[in-house]
Amino acid sequence: MNIDDILREVDPSFDPIAGQETHDLQALTRAWVAERSAPELLAWPTGLFERVNQRITRQIEKVEDLTGDMDPKTNFALIVIQTELERYKFLVRSYLRSRIAKIDKHTLHYLSSPELRDRLSETELAYATRHQALLHNHYLSSFLGSFPPTLQNLNDTAGNISMIDGPDVDGAVFVRLLRDGAVRGHGIDIDEIVRGRDGDVLVLRWSDGKPLVEAGDAELV
């Protein structure tokens, strides 16, 4: 009897083949790896976290129902369920912390345009807006209030120089190709085109790797 058999015996609704659980776990893992690897905030995976949260809620309820059962087989199944539950919770917490760290570092950047705001979930957008308001009020009370009104903006672009600090899109990332194709890389001295094969792992600037990732031709590792 393997782990899937144990989970199916305790929870008849569990079906790793026909159900959504395995697909969602793989999608969550890929999103977690990509978010930790990319220098900028990636698009929020709409729908995925709603299903994952429902799965976590059902697992917590199942654990509560089984707690106190002295049957050895049930107790072993409970340990397996708790282990699976902790795996989900770890991925969710780590993924959200990675996103919050990016929002904290470049809050004004992600609030500066509708395209960038669309990458945030509703909760993240509310958090970023409140975070920036508190930060601006703190700066005003600390030192900005003594400046002329024209110098109190944190998003000034006078002299064609923006005060909004953004992520380094030319930072290096590792990508795994998901299909054969030509990969263009921009270097300091020259640009180069490399013929890549499915499964190859390349080191690229994020600005070069981002189109491949967004097109589904590669994934971050």
HELIX and SHEET records of a PDB file:
HELIX    1   1 ILE A    3  VAL A   10  1                                   8    
HELIX    2   2 GLU A   21  SER A   37  1                                  17    
HELIX    3   3 LEU A   48  LEU A   66  1                                  19    
HELIX    4   4 PRO A   72  LYS A  105  1                                  34    
HELIX    5   5 THR A  107  TYR A  110  1                                   4    
HELIX    6   6 PRO A  114  ARG A  117  1                                   4    
HELIX    7   7 GLU A  122  SER A  142  1                                  21    
HELIX    8   8 LEU A  144  SER A  146  5                                   3    
HELIX    9   9 PRO A  149  LEU A  151  5                                   3    
HELIX   10  10 ALA A  158  ASN A  160  5                                   3    
HELIX   11  11 TRP A  206  GLU A  214  1                                   9    
SHEET    1   A 3 VAL A 201  ARG A 205  0                                        
SHEET    2   A 3 ALA A 172  LEU A 177 -1                                        
SHEET    3   A 3 ALA A 218  LEU A 220 -1                                        
SHEET    1   B 2 GLY A 181  HIS A 186  0                                        
SHEET    2   B 2 ASP A 191  GLY A 196 -1                                        
END                                                                             
